[in-house]
């Protein structure tokens, strides 16, 4: 045995040497060098001059990176994806293919991971695409890359991404906030969704969860809303956009892509028809705004909103303290506004509401905004399954006044309530009324109660 020890030691030393040589060789010939060599060969093919072709082929390989200090981010994606900004590479295979449709989002200013995800510092294919344990933002599937637009553009419509607009609308109207917090507002029955887009849940998992919650999360308290596949997809887009990441001053400076619909809301809020008309509908103090974007440039109109005295000395128009995105939204509405729009605005104003009507209207908005409809239904009909609660489901609120006073309901909303058990030895029902006193103002709670009382129906007499 003693004679064999030197032989074993020699064999192990030789094996270690082979491993070291293999590691050195691998480190000196990484995959990104191979990709750069292939790219240079493709570029050299288009060079008619032999000297120029040789110069291209002799370009030394090097790691390329994009520094984004505002995002505390470094992207090395272009080390392999060499042709993303080269239109001559529009027919080239990946990873050299030209990235079309970028518009102002050029990689030199935005990088790649801001939209696509992945691990920007890595240069190995698997690592760079984020397919490693615990990396929270792996490469998004191509079908869902546009969801990243919502990480910067947090409000308004985003051209070309209707799924985000629809997802936001569904979240606010289907009562999701009743169980989920988003940026500090909402219930606590379900998980906080403020950073859902930075979780490890895949788009496929999210979409299936919206279609059938209990199928992917056995025992989930989330009811089946019977969303269509399109609605589930829209909600998935919205969830993927929620990372709560600080996008930096440069990117946050354009949080809203102005839309005519948002501009219309602002036009109504600012009571522009008190002075102006559109196609003859409205007041005659200021000029008619029909076709105003054809008579004046966008820059002129924008300056008119900021400083009307400078543009038109003696003007009686007030200066509006609106951010640039809001001004652009108003101008976008004026580009499409017609007399029919003005008639609808005038009709919508109608007679001034009474204080009671105003409280009911505000309560209706709060009921939807804070997610009450998620359990109680948009029409207060209830019916959401709630195992081991008396009745087995969330009760209707349409006959609330028959059993409770307004003060009772105010107290329940403030402090919450666990539903009575059908079986006292069974588990707690998954759905319960959370306490809202720390999230809603007393005024909000009173307005919600006024809205509930406006919807009360008389119980049917069984005699």
Residue pairs with C-beta under 8 A, 6 or more apart in sequence:
30 123
30 124
31 80
31 123
31 124
31 125
32 61
32 63
32 79
32 80
32 123
33 61
35 79
35 80
35 82
35 95
35 96
36 61
36 62
36 79
36 80
36 82
37 61
38 96
39 82
39 83
39 96
40 56
40 57
40 59
41 57
42 89
42 92
42 96
43 56
44 53
44 56
44 57
46 88
47 53
47 56
63 76
63 79
63 123
64 76
64 78
64 79
64 82
65 74
65 75
65 76
65 78
65 79
66 74
66 75
66 76
66 77
66 78
66 107
66 108
66 111
66 112
67 74
68 74
68 75
68 110
68 111
68 114
68 248
70 248
70 249
70 250
70 251
71 111
71 114
71 246
71 247
71 248
71 251
73 111
73 113
73 114
73 120
74 120
74 121
75 107
75 111
75 112
75 113
75 120
76 120
76 121
76 122
76 123
76 128
77 84
77 107
77 111
77 112
77 113
77 116
77 118
77 120
77 128
78 84
78 107
78 112
79 123
80 95
80 123
80 125
80 128
81 94
81 95
81 96
81 97
81 99
81 112
82 89
82 95
82 96
83 89
83 92
83 96
83 97
83 98
84 97
84 98
84 99
84 107
84 112
85 98
85 99
85 106
85 107
85 108
86 98
87 98
88 98
89 96
89 97
89 98
90 97
90 98
90 100
92 98
99 107
105 115
110 251
111 120
112 118
112 120
113 119
113 120
113 137
114 148
114 151
114 152
114 251
115 145
115 148
115 149
116 139
116 140
116 145
116 148
117 130
117 137
117 138
117 139
117 140
117 148
118 128
118 129
118 130
118 137
118 138
118 139
119 127
119 128
119 129
119 130
119 132
119 135
119 137
120 128
122 128
126 132
129 138
129 139
130 137
130 138
130 139
131 138
131 139
134 200
136 198
136 199
136 200
137 198
137 243
140 147
140 148
140 203
140 240
141 203
143 203
144 203
144 236
144 237
144 240
146 160
146 161
146 163
146 164
146 237
147 161
147 163
147 164
147 197
147 203
147 236
147 237
147 238
147 240
147 241
148 240
148 241
149 158
149 161
149 164
149 241
150 158
150 161
150 164
150 237
150 238
150 240
150 241
150 242
151 197
151 241
151 243
151 245
151 247
152 247
152 251
152 252
152 254
152 255
153 254
153 255
153 256
153 257
154 255
154 256
155 255
155 256
155 262
156 256
156 257
156 258
156 259
156 262
156 325
156 329
157 165
157 257
157 259
157 261
157 262
158 164
158 165
158 257
159 257
161 237
162 234
163 233
163 234
163 237
163 238
164 234
164 237
164 238
164 241
166 230
166 231
166 234
167 234
167 235
167 236
167 237
167 238
167 239
167 241
168 238
170 176
170 227
170 231
170 234
170 235
170 238
171 177
171 182
171 235
171 238
172 368
172 369
173 368
173 373
173 378
174 225
174 373
174 374
174 378
175 368
175 371
175 372
175 373
175 374
175 375
175 376
175 378
176 182
176 186
176 193
176 371
176 374
177 185
177 186
177 187
177 369
177 370
177 371
177 374
178 186
178 187
178 189
178 370
178 371
178 372
178 373
178 374
178 375
178 376
179 186
179 187
179 188
179 189
179 190
179 221
179 222
179 371
179 374
179 375
179 431
180 186
180 187
180 189
180 190
180 191
180 192
180 193
180 371
181 187
181 188
181 192
181 193
181 194
182 192
182 193
182 194
182 242
183 194
183 244
184 194
184 439
185 370
185 439
186 370
186 371
186 439
187 371
187 434
188 434
189 221
189 430
189 431
189 432
189 434
190 221
190 222
193 239
193 242
194 242
194 244
195 242
195 243
195 244
196 206
196 239
196 240
196 242
197 239
197 240
197 241
197 242
197 243
198 243
198 244
198 245
203 236
203 240
205 216
206 235
206 236
206 239
206 240
207 229
207 232
207 233
207 236
208 215
208 216
208 232
209 216
209 217
209 222
210 225
210 227
210 231
210 232
210 235
210 236
211 227
211 229
211 232
212 224
213 220
213 222
213 223
213 224
214 220
214 222
214 224
219 430
220 430
221 430
221 431
223 374
223 375
223 384
223 385
227 235
254 325
255 325
256 262
256 325
256 326
256 329
257 325
258 325
258 326
258 328
258 329
258 331
258 332
259 329
259 332
260 329
260 332
260 333
260 335
260 336
261 333
262 326
262 329
262 333
263 328
263 329
263 330
263 331
263 332
263 333
263 334
264 333
264 337
264 341
264 345
266 322
266 326
266 329
266 330
266 333
267 330
267 333
267 334
267 337
267 345
268 345
268 348
270 320
270 330
272 289
273 281
273 282
273 283
273 342
273 345
273 346
274 283
274 285
275 283
275 285
275 286
275 316
275 317
276 282
276 283
276 285
276 286
276 287
276 288
276 289
277 283
277 284
277 288
277 289
277 290
277 342
278 288
278 289
278 290
278 337
278 338
278 339
278 341
278 342
279 288
279 290
279 338
279 339
279 342
280 288
280 290
280 339
281 339
281 342
281 343
281 346
282 342
282 346
285 316
286 316
286 317
289 334
289 337
290 337
290 338
290 339
292 301
292 334
293 301
293 331
293 334
293 335
296 304
298 328
298 331
300 311
301 331
301 334
302 324
302 327
302 328
302 331
303 310
303 311
304 311
304 312
304 317
305 319
305 320
305 322
305 327
305 330
306 319
306 320
306 327
307 319
308 315
308 317
308 318
308 319
309 315
309 319
320 327
322 330
353 361
356 450
359 446
359 447
359 450
359 451
360 447
360 450
360 451
360 454
362 444
362 447
362 451
363 446
363 447
363 448
363 449
363 450
363 451
363 452
363 454
364 451
366 372
366 440
366 444
366 447
366 448
366 451
367 373
367 448
367 451
367 452
368 378
370 436
370 439
370 440
370 444
372 448
374 384
375 382
375 384
375 394
375 431
376 382
376 384
376 394
376 397
377 383
377 384
377 396
380 396
380 397
380 398
380 452
380 455
381 396
381 398
382 393
382 394
382 395
382 396
382 397
383 393
383 394
383 396
384 393
384 394
384 431
385 392
385 393
386 392
386 393
386 394
386 419
386 429
386 430
386 431
387 427
387 429
387 430
388 421
388 422
388 423
388 426
388 427
388 428
388 429
389 419
389 420
389 421
389 422
389 429
389 431
390 419
390 420
390 421
390 422
391 422
392 422
394 431
397 452
397 455
398 455
398 456
398 457
399 456
399 457
399 459
400 409
400 452
400 453
400 456
401 453
401 456
402 459
404 412
406 449
406 453
409 449
409 452
410 445
410 446
410 449
412 433
413 433
413 436
413 440
413 445
413 448
413 449
414 435
414 436
414 437
414 445
415 435
415 437
416 432
416 433
416 434
416 435
416 436
417 432
417 433
418 428
418 429
418 432
418 433
419 429
419 431
419 432
419 433
421 428
421 429
436 445
437 445
440 448
